[in-house]
């Protein structure tokens, strides 16, 4: 384990959501109207809205916009426009920008546009990460840590932006499209990670709780490629995910976590604060069973899901932000950020509150 003071630190974290909010009841009613007369519009299938654990979500466009068909070109143009606006950041003296997103495509990549909009130096380096889906927030935090560890004087900005609602296809009558419509939402999160030299030179930068980032771990399970992701068609992005994900979490997550924690002198029996990506209500239940923890251990993840839905990559950063703000993490106590995504894969980041 890295000695105290020698690890990169999470110095600041913030989140943002679009202006257009809708209750789950409003979204359900709209989908029922759009799919009236089809199997996907049946009360039996629409019940997925009622059991999602979600009360409210935010979207980059008004609900009525989704009742009309839109070409992929229009959807992606809106992705570029709104992704930049949702970051809500101010210029900083940054050395590196890591940009995470999966719900749209842009070349030049949005990290270039974001860096210019922020007023970054011309020599600020950029790393776009695409295709990591729900695991992207944890993976992006891990890569920001790697960069700050390799260059101890560096300040790295991580930005995760997803506009899941723009992937909605009105003509898609697949049941998975209905489930996605009941679950996903739009949001953004940003974090600043500093190398140890930069942190000690600048102090806490106003951060109430600095989290030392001790290590990260990735697990890519074989024969699971078809469990989650996108099918890219001429009409846009078609969601793919398996109903077996909660069962998979119960069976596979614990062994992959145990090895990672053991390498850092910890086990799941220790008092570790967990910031888990709330993929859905059933996934959170599976996490609690797999890790042998009470439902109360995932209260922040459940609140984020209830208030914002599943925003894909930024969601675990929303949970981490709430966990830090709660004041529950005592000096020296460990924190685990965990997220699952396409691959099928897991991304973990282990931290501890600085003394």
Secondary structure, DSSP 8 states (H G I E B T S, - for coil): ---TT-S-EEEEEEEE--SEEEEHHHHHHHHHHHTTTSGGGSHHHHHHHHTSS-SEEEESS-GGGGGS---HHHHHHHHHHHHHHHH-------SEEEEEE-S---SS-HHHHHHHHHT--TT-EEEEEES-GGGHHHHHHHHHHHHHHHSTT-EEEEEEEEEGGGG--TT---HHHHHHHHHB-EEEEEEEEE-HHHHHHHTTTT-SS-EEEEEEEEEE-TT-GGGEEEEEETTEEEEEE-TTHHHHHHHHHHHHHHHHHHTTT--TTS--EEEE----HHHHHHHHHHHT--GGGGHHHHHHHHHH-B-GGGHHHHHHHHHHHTT---TT-EEEEEEEETTTEEEEEEEEE--
